[in-house]
């Protein structure tokens, strides 16, 4: 694991601990995750887009995200470290399949938000 991946993982865990342990509002797909996906991911991961055509993963709704790809689920509610989505956006996967593909990496804060949302149960 690279130093950056370790730092991202630790940051995500810290965000999750703070958000669940301090009485702050829980993260939700609609308010916190959809804006990230809409900005960086949906253009490829809708029918007709290259990401959808290769993997079958749609990212334009919570239901589609939770369904996953033609290869299986990408989110394991309650466990970001077990979730393919988190591994792909955090740089823990092979660089050839890192997401977003072919563009700048997601900001660390967005990666931490995705991890925390998954760790909180990936709720709508």
C-alpha positions in Angstrom: 0.0 0.0 0.0 1.4 3.4 -0.9 1.9 6.2 1.6 -0.9 8.2 -0.1 -3.3 5.3 0.1 -2.5 4.8 3.8 -3.1 8.5 4.5 -6.4 8.5 2.6 -7.5 5.4 4.5 -6.6 7.0 7.8 -8.3 10.2 6.8 -11.5 8.4 5.8 -11.6 6.5 9.1 -11.1 9.7 11.0 -13.9 11.5 9.1 -16.2 8.5 9.7 -15.3 8.4 13.4 -16.0 12.1 13.8 -19.2 12.1 11.9 -20.7 9.1 13.6 -19.3 9.8 17.1 -20.0 13.5 17.5 -23.7 13.6 16.8 -23.2 15.3 13.4 -25.7 14.6 10.7 -25.1 11.3 9.0 -23.9 11.4 5.4 -26.4 10.5 2.7 -26.3 9.5 -1.0 -28.5 12.4 -2.1 -26.8 15.2 -0.2 -23.2 14.1 -0.1 -22.4 11.4 -2.6 -24.6 12.2 -5.6 -22.9 15.7 -6.1 -19.5 14.0 -6.3 -20.6 11.3 -8.7 -22.5 13.8 -10.8 -19.4 16.0 -11.2 -16.8 13.3 -11.8 -18.4 10.0 -12.7 -21.8 10.0 -14.2 -20.8 11.1 -17.7 -19.1 7.8 -18.2 -21.3 5.6 -16.0 -24.7 5.9 -17.7 -26.0 3.8 -20.6 -24.0 4.6 -23.7 -21.0 5.8 -21.7 -17.7 4.0 -21.8 -17.7 3.1 -18.1 -21.2 1.6 -18.3 -20.4 -0.3 -21.4 -17.3 -1.9 -19.9 -18.6 -2.6 -16.4 -22.3 -2.3 -16.4 -22.0 0.2 -13.5 -24.5 3.1 -13.5 -23.8 5.9 -11.1 -26.9 8.1 -11.8 -29.0 6.8 -8.9 -28.5 5.2 -5.5 -30.4 2.1 -6.6 -28.0 1.6 -9.6 -24.9 2.3 -7.6 -26.0 -0.3 -5.0 -26.8 -2.8 -7.7 -23.1 -2.6 -8.8 -21.6 -3.9 -12.0 -22.1 -7.0 -14.2 -19.3 -8.5 -12.0 -21.0 -7.8 -8.7 -21.5 -5.2 -6.0 -19.1 -2.2 -5.7 -20.3 -1.0 -2.3 -20.3 -3.1 0.9 -22.4 -1.1 3.3 -20.5 -0.6 6.5 -17.1 -1.4 5.1 -15.3 1.0 2.8 -12.2 -1.1 2.8 -14.2 -4.0 1.4 -15.9 -1.8 -1.2 -14.5 -1.8 -4.8 -15.8 1.8 -5.3 -13.6 3.0 -2.5 -10.6 1.1 -3.7 -11.0 2.5 -7.2 -11.3 6.1 -6.2 -8.7 6.0 -3.4 -5.9 4.7 -5.6 -5.7 1.2 -4.1 -6.5 -0.5 -7.4 -4.2 -1.0 -10.3 -3.5 2.4 -11.9 -5.0 1.2 -15.2 -8.5 1.0 -13.6 -8.2 3.9 -11.1 -11.3 6.1 -11.2 -12.1 8.6 -12.4 -10.4 7.0 -15.4 -8.3 9.3 -17.6 -8.8 12.4 -15.4 -7.5 13.9 -12.3 -8.0 11.9 -9.1 -10.8 12.8 -6.8 -9.8 15.3 -4.1 -8.9 13.6 -0.8 -11.9 15.2 0.9 -14.2 13.5 -1.7 -12.5 10.2 -1.2 -12.9 10.5 2.6 -16.6 11.4 2.2 -17.2 8.4 0.1 -15.4 6.2 2.6 -17.3 7.7 5.5 -20.7 7.3 3.7 -20.0 3.6 3.0 -18.8 3.0 6.6 -22.0 4.6 7.8 -24.0 2.1 5.8 -24.3 3.7 2.4 -27.8 5.0 3.0 -29.8 7.0 0.5 
